Amino acid sequence: MKARAIHTTVRGRRSGMTLVEVVITACVLAMLLGAVGNTVLHGNNAYKQGLSNAVLEGQTRRLLDRISSEFSDVDRSSLNPNPLAPFWASTVDYARCQGWAGGAMLVGPTRRIQLALEAGEIDNGIDDNGNGLIDERCVVLVPDTAAPGKTIMLGSYVRECAEGETQNGVDEDGNGLTDEPGLFFRHDGNGTLHISLTLERPDAWGRLVTRTLRTAVRMRND
């Protein structure tokens, strides 16, 4: 009796991937790369946003310090107008102390800090100069009101209205004042001048960034 030959089939190891596996792998990789790219994009956006905020805050601080330095040696009796609450002033005349003689304060020429429309702007509710802002102001110093033609630009990007305020005759921010502008002065009646400054400018995406800072300066007694 002859032995029956037994045939065995040895399956070779599969090489390569099927089309379905390639598609699935590509989709997974695409999702992973998309997630990484989205994270990087959000991180980059957050960095730019933080940088815009920091730049504007620094600019606001420098301008506020420059303005307040004008009043550190001011004769309080020279303040005109004298903006006692609930009133405020965005233009203030004042005279700085230049020394003493016989017990009397010697003051210099009358100076003025005021708001003016930014170059190219008209007070009409339109972005006339195309910088993304509407009716923005700048801060101007007049060193001697007897010679008003000489002025010094102190800073730009001052918001038309203080943060939280619009020109509607209502105290929207609850500070006891109405329709105050981006820069305003208020005297507490005891020799302390309160100064509030709001700057606003577009960030890298054209979104408006706003910063408000306040300070108080003790004026001299005559």
HUVENRA-V617478 format. One record per backbone hydrogen bond with DSSP energy under -1.0 kcal/mol. NH is the residue of the N-H (numbers start at 0). CO is the residue of the C=O. Records with the same first field share a line. If there is no record, write none. Layout:
# HUVENRA-V617478
NH: CO + CO
This chain:
# HUVENRA-V617478
21: 17
22: 18
23: 19
24: 20
25: 21
26: 22
27: 23
28: 24
29: 25
30: 26
31: 27
32: 28
33: 29
34: 30
35: 31
36: 32
37: 33
38: 34
39: 35
40: 36
41: 37
42: 38
43: 39
44: 40
45: 41
46: 42
47: 43
48: 44
49: 45
50: 46
51: 47
52: 48
53: 49
54: 50
55: 51
56: 52
57: 53
58: 54
59: 55
60: 56
61: 57
62: 58
63: 59
64: 60
65: 61
66: 62
67: 63
68: 64
69: 66
70: 67
73: 70
74: 94
75: 219
77: 74
78: 75
79: 92
83: 81
86: 83
88: 184
91: 112
92: 79
93: 110
96: 72
97: 105
100: 103
103: 100
105: 98
107: 95
110: 93
111: 141
112: 91
113: 139
115: 137
117: 135
120: 117
123: 121
127: 125
136: 157
137: 115
138: 154
139: 113
140: 151
141: 111
144: 109
146: 143
149: 146
151: 140
153: 138
154: 138
157: 136
158: 197
161: 179
164: 161
167: 165
171: 169
181: 158
183: 195
184: 88
185: 193
186: 82
187: 191
192: 216
193: 185
194: 214
195: 183
196: 212
197: 181
198: 210
199: 156
200: 208
202: 206
205: 202
208: 200
210: 198
212: 196
214: 194
216: 192
218: 190
219: 73
